[in-house]
Amino acid sequence: MPIRMEIRLTGDDVPGMLGVLRREMEGRRRTAMFKAMTLLKAEAQARAYSPEGKARRGIGYSVTGTGEALRGILRKRNQAAIFSQRNRAAGAKMPPVRRIRAWLRRKGQDASPSVAFLIARAVGRRGLHGHPVMADALRAKRAEMLATFRDILRWRR
């Protein structure tokens, strides 16, 4: 699930009180959102465990909307990044053996069907603890991101 961030600056008189034209305020909002999303993306990529780099490269962001409806969305583009986030409950159905074999081959380990079956059975019995790098990244960079949005309210030329 993507992390959605929404910043609302309410009131039509806010740009007028600050002496800032509406277009300039909109530009500042978008710039701040792009800076905040870049910070968040870099932190999530740094926290993602990815020996081949697939999970890191699979993290991206988009900025949509205007005005009060401006939204930044941090998303995972590939399965490697998505599945590393999730927990797998103990006692659940075991994962497909063929996928475990492919994983073992990528790791340079013995990818025989019997070894893959034993790993899949253990995962099914014990479960797996996910690595919620997106949520961890948001907690780590929250203060910096809010500071970025506070900066748009300061008039500088």
N, C-alpha and C positions, 0 to 999 in steps of 0.2 A: 504494500500500500504506500503510495507516495506521501511525502510530508508536504502539507499545504501551509502556506504562510499568508496571512492577510493583514495588511496595515491599513487602517482607516483614519484619514484626517477629515473630520467632519466640520461642517459649517462653511457657508459660502463666503463669509467675511474673513476667514483665516488668511487667504492670500492678500486681501485688501489691507488687513491690519498689519501684515508684515511688509507691506509695500512691494510685494512681488507680483508680477503679472501671472495670470492663470497658466499660460503656456510654460513659463519658466518653472513654476511650481510643479507642473506635470513632468517636465524634463528632469527636475531634481528627484522626484519620486521614482521615476524609472531608473535613473542612474543609481540611486540608493538601493533599489531592489536588485539590480544587476550586481552591484558590489556585494550585497548580503548573500545572494545566491552563489556567487563565485567563492566567497569565504566558506559557505556551507558545503559546497561541492568538493573543495580542496580538502576540507577536514574529513568528509566521508570517504574520499579516496585514500587518504592517509590511514584511516582506520580499517579499511577493507582488506581482508586477508585474501590475497590472490597471487599465487606463485607465477601463473602465466600472464597475469595482468588483465584477464577478461572481466573480472568483477569490477576492477578500478575503471577500466574503459567503459563499462556499462552504466556508469553513473553520470547523469546529465541533468540539466535543468531547463526550464522555460519560464518566461515572464509573459503573462497575458493580461489583457484588460487595460483600462485607463481610470484615472481619477481614484475614487474610493473603492472601485472594484479591481484594483491592481493586484494580481496574484503571482506569486512565485512558486513553482512546483519543482521539487527535487524528485527525480524518478530513476528507476533502474531499468535499463534497456534490454538486458539479457537474463537468461535463466540463472547463470552463475551468481549474479548479484542478488537476484530475487530469493533463491533457495538458501543462500547463506544467512539470510535474515530470520528464517523461520525456525521455530522449535519443532521437534518431532516427539510426540508423546510416547512414553514407554508402554509397551504392550500393543502397539499399533501394528498394522500390516508391514511386513518388511519391504524395503525398497527393491526395485527391479535389479536382479543380479547382473544383467548386461550393463547397466549404468555403473554399477560398482566395478565391474571389470574394466570399463573404459576409464574410470577414475584411477584404478590401479595402474593401467598402462601409462597414463599421463604422469603418474608419480614415479614410474620406472620400477615398480614392484612386481611381484609374481601375480600375474593376472589369470591364473588358472580358474576354471569354474568352481572348484571346491573351495578355494580361498575366498573368492568373491561371495559364495553362498554363506560361508561362515561369518563374514563381515556383515552381510545383509541381515542375517538372522540376529546377530548381536545388536545391530541398529534397531531392528524391530522390537527386540526385547527390552533394551535399555533406553532407547530414544536418543535424541540429540539435543544439545543446547544450542540455539541459534545465536548469531552475533548481530544484534540490532545496531549496525553502524550508523544508520541514518538518524535514529533517535539519539544515540550517543553523541553524534556530531552536532546535532541541534542543541543539546544540553551544554556542550563545550563552547559553542560559538554564539550562544544566545545574547550575551552581554555585548559582544562586538557588533552583532547585527543590529541590536537596538540603538547602539551608539551611532551607527551609520545613518539610521533614520532620524535620530535627534539632530544630526549635523545638517540635514536639509532645512531645518527651521532657523538655522543661524545664517544671517545675511553676510555674504562675503563677496567681494569683487576683486 
